[in-house]
């Protein structure tokens, strides 16, 4: 069962780690490239703030974004801002998300995200946790996949494995860190099964498109090419 209250607390902790780390930057650092192609660190910070507001929209029954174009233009608009403005926006938007999450609600209801994707409202805090943790890594300021909380890494591996489950372009694949195992791709029997072994950080980095998978061990075939998230 998903514990949205636990996940809201985890989001709060992850956001505080992010704010402390970003607070050590300067204005010049914010304009430098992030690890995401075409985005500066300012783009990443602007996206994080706007994503918090977008998830408030989701929880309150509105469209996540007015449109894809509006989402992109808001990020471009906010990316060049000075560090103090970015920090204030991150804090305020995070507080709005926490306030909305604390309000009495039916957490079993289905909500709509981007591109027609639906999910349980109870998973929205975890989705926000994903945004904060992975984009903290994307900033390239010393927080790495190996620094992610163990609980988060395990749950995100499971979440992404489930996302690719049944995908016709991904062969039957078993993922393991040597202790735990997950399945993804086409159903077993629909072609030879590939086994991918690595650390939680290595598996997560590959599944999330943050690493090419060079640190993973593959048996039964080649490392599968994953579709974009």
C-alpha positions as CSV (number, residue, x, y, z in Angstrom):
1,X,0.0,0.0,0.0
2,X,1.2,3.5,-0.8
3,X,1.6,5.7,2.3
4,X,1.1,9.2,0.9
5,X,1.8,10.8,4.3
6,X,5.2,9.1,4.4
7,X,6.0,10.2,0.9
8,X,5.0,13.8,1.6
9,X,7.5,13.8,4.5
10,X,10.1,12.2,2.2
11,X,9.5,15.0,-0.4
12,X,9.9,17.6,2.3
13,X,13.3,16.1,3.4
14,X,14.5,15.8,-0.2
15,X,13.5,19.3,-0.9
16,X,15.4,20.6,2.1
17,X,18.5,18.7,0.9
18,X,18.1,20.3,-2.5
19,X,17.6,23.8,-1.1
20,X,20.7,23.6,1.1
21,X,22.8,22.4,-1.8
22,X,21.5,25.0,-4.3
23,X,21.9,27.7,-1.6
24,X,25.7,27.2,-1.9
25,X,25.7,28.1,-5.6
26,X,26.1,31.6,-7.0
27,X,24.4,33.4,-9.9
28,X,27.0,32.3,-12.4
29,X,26.6,28.7,-11.4
30,X,22.9,28.8,-12.1
31,X,23.5,29.8,-15.7
32,X,25.9,26.9,-16.4
33,X,24.8,23.7,-18.2
34,X,23.1,21.0,-16.2
35,X,23.4,17.3,-17.1
36,X,20.2,17.5,-19.1
37,X,20.8,18.3,-22.8
38,X,19.9,21.9,-23.6
39,X,19.1,22.9,-20.0
40,X,21.1,25.1,-17.7
41,X,20.8,24.6,-13.9
42,X,18.3,27.4,-14.0
43,X,16.1,25.4,-16.3
44,X,16.1,22.5,-13.9
45,X,15.3,24.7,-10.9
46,X,12.5,26.5,-12.8
47,X,11.1,23.1,-13.9
48,X,11.1,21.9,-10.3
49,X,9.2,24.9,-9.1
50,X,6.6,24.7,-11.9
51,X,6.2,21.0,-11.4
52,X,5.3,21.5,-7.8
53,X,2.5,23.9,-8.9
54,X,1.5,21.5,-11.7
55,X,1.0,18.7,-9.2
56,X,-1.0,21.0,-7.0
57,X,-3.3,21.4,-10.0
58,X,-3.5,17.6,-10.3
59,X,-4.5,17.2,-6.7
60,X,-7.1,19.9,-7.0
61,X,-8.7,18.4,-10.1
62,X,-7.3,20.8,-12.7
63,X,-5.2,20.1,-15.8
64,X,-1.5,19.6,-14.8
65,X,-0.4,22.2,-17.4
66,X,-2.4,24.5,-19.6
67,X,-0.5,22.9,-22.5
68,X,2.9,21.5,-23.4
69,X,3.8,24.7,-25.0
70,X,2.9,26.7,-21.9
71,X,4.9,24.3,-19.7
72,X,8.0,24.8,-21.9
73,X,7.6,28.6,-22.1
74,X,7.2,28.9,-18.4
75,X,10.5,27.1,-17.9
76,X,12.3,29.2,-20.5
77,X,10.9,32.3,-18.8
78,X,12.0,31.4,-15.3
79,X,15.4,29.8,-16.1
80,X,17.5,33.0,-16.2
81,X,16.4,34.3,-12.8
82,X,18.9,35.1,-10.1
83,X,19.7,32.5,-7.5
84,X,17.8,34.2,-4.7
85,X,14.7,34.3,-6.9
86,X,15.0,30.7,-7.8
87,X,15.4,29.7,-4.2
88,X,12.4,31.7,-3.1
89,X,10.3,30.1,-5.8
90,X,11.4,26.6,-5.0
91,X,10.6,27.1,-1.3
92,X,7.2,28.7,-1.9
93,X,6.1,26.2,-4.6
94,X,7.2,23.3,-2.3
95,X,5.2,24.8,0.5
96,X,2.1,25.0,-1.7
97,X,2.5,21.4,-2.6
98,X,2.9,20.3,1.0
99,X,-0.1,22.4,2.1
100,X,-2.3,20.8,-0.6
101,X,-1.0,17.4,0.3
102,X,-1.9,18.0,4.0
103,X,-5.6,18.8,3.2
104,X,-8.2,16.1,3.8
105,X,-8.9,14.3,0.5
106,X,-9.8,11.0,-1.0
107,X,-6.4,9.6,-1.8
108,X,-7.8,6.6,-3.5
109,X,-9.3,8.7,-6.3
110,X,-7.8,8.6,-9.8
111,X,-6.1,11.7,-11.1
112,X,-4.9,12.7,-14.6
113,X,-1.3,13.8,-15.2
114,X,0.3,14.8,-18.5
115,X,-0.5,13.3,-21.9
116,X,-3.6,11.5,-20.6
117,X,-1.6,9.4,-18.0
118,X,-3.7,8.5,-15.0
119,X,-2.7,7.3,-11.5
120,X,-3.9,7.1,-8.0
121,X,-3.8,10.4,-6.1
122,X,-1.9,8.5,-3.4
123,X,1.1,8.1,-5.8
124,X,1.4,11.8,-6.6
125,X,3.7,12.6,-3.6
126,X,6.0,9.8,-4.7
127,X,6.0,11.2,-8.2
128,X,7.1,14.6,-6.8
129,X,9.8,12.8,-4.7
130,X,11.1,11.4,-8.0
131,X,11.3,14.8,-9.5
132,X,13.2,16.3,-6.6
133,X,15.7,13.5,-6.2
134,X,16.5,12.9,-9.9
135,X,16.7,16.6,-10.8
136,X,19.0,17.2,-7.8
137,X,21.3,14.7,-9.5
138,X,20.8,16.4,-12.8
139,X,22.1,19.7,-11.5
140,X,25.6,18.2,-11.3
141,X,26.5,19.8,-8.0
142,X,27.8,16.8,-6.1
143,X,24.6,14.8,-5.4
144,X,24.9,11.5,-7.2
145,X,22.7,8.5,-7.8
146,X,24.7,6.7,-5.1
147,X,23.6,9.4,-2.7
148,X,19.9,8.6,-3.2
149,X,18.0,7.2,-0.2
150,X,17.9,3.4,-0.4
151,X,14.2,3.2,-0.1
152,X,13.7,5.7,-2.9
153,X,16.1,3.8,-5.2
154,X,14.4,0.5,-4.6
155,X,10.9,2.0,-5.2
156,X,12.0,3.9,-8.3
157,X,13.6,0.8,-9.8
158,X,10.3,-1.0,-9.2
159,X,8.3,1.9,-10.6
160,X,10.3,2.1,-13.8
161,X,10.5,-1.6,-14.3
162,X,6.7,-1.7,-14.1
163,X,6.5,1.2,-16.6
164,X,8.5,-0.8,-19.2
165,X,6.7,-4.0,-18.5
166,X,4.9,-5.4,-21.5
167,X,6.6,-2.9,-23.9
168,X,6.9,-4.7,-27.3
169,X,10.4,-3.2,-27.9
170,X,11.9,-4.4,-24.6
171,X,12.8,-8.1,-24.4
172,X,11.9,-10.1,-21.3
173,X,14.3,-8.7,-18.8
174,X,15.2,-9.6,-15.2
175,X,16.9,-6.9,-13.1
176,X,18.8,-7.7,-10.0
177,X,21.1,-6.0,-7.5
178,X,22.2,-9.4,-6.2
179,X,19.6,-9.4,-3.5
180,X,16.3,-8.2,-5.0
181,X,14.9,-8.8,-8.5
182,X,12.4,-7.1,-10.8
183,X,11.0,-8.1,-14.1
184,X,10.3,-5.8,-17.1
185,X,9.8,-5.9,-20.9
186,X,7.8,-8.4,-22.7
187,X,6.3,-11.4,-21.0
188,X,8.6,-14.3,-20.2
189,X,8.6,-16.8,-23.1
190,X,8.3,-14.0,-25.7
191,X,12.0,-14.3,-26.7
192,X,15.1,-15.2,-24.6
193,X,15.2,-13.5,-21.1
194,X,18.0,-11.0,-20.5
195,X,19.4,-10.7,-17.0
196,X,20.8,-7.3,-16.0
197,X,22.8,-7.1,-12.8
198,X,24.2,-4.1,-11.1
199,X,24.1,-1.8,-8.1
200,X,20.8,0.0,-7.3
201,X,22.4,3.3,-8.5
202,X,23.5,1.6,-11.7
203,X,20.1,0.0,-12.4
204,X,18.2,3.2,-11.6
205,X,20.6,5.3,-13.7
206,X,20.0,3.1,-16.7
207,X,16.3,2.8,-16.3
208,X,15.9,6.5,-15.8
209,X,18.1,7.5,-18.7
210,X,20.8,9.0,-16.6
211,X,23.5,6.4,-17.4
212,X,24.2,4.3,-20.4
213,X,24.6,1.1,-18.4
214,X,28.3,0.6,-18.7
215,X,28.6,-0.5,-15.1
216,X,26.0,-3.2,-15.5
217,X,26.5,-6.9,-16.2
218,X,24.3,-8.5,-18.9
219,X,23.6,-12.2,-19.4
220,X,21.5,-13.8,-22.1
221,X,21.8,-11.1,-24.7
222,X,22.6,-7.4,-25.1
223,X,21.6,-4.6,-22.7
224,X,18.1,-3.7,-23.9
225,X,17.5,-0.3,-25.5
226,X,14.9,1.4,-23.4
227,X,12.3,3.7,-24.9
228,X,12.4,7.3,-23.8
229,X,10.4,8.1,-20.6
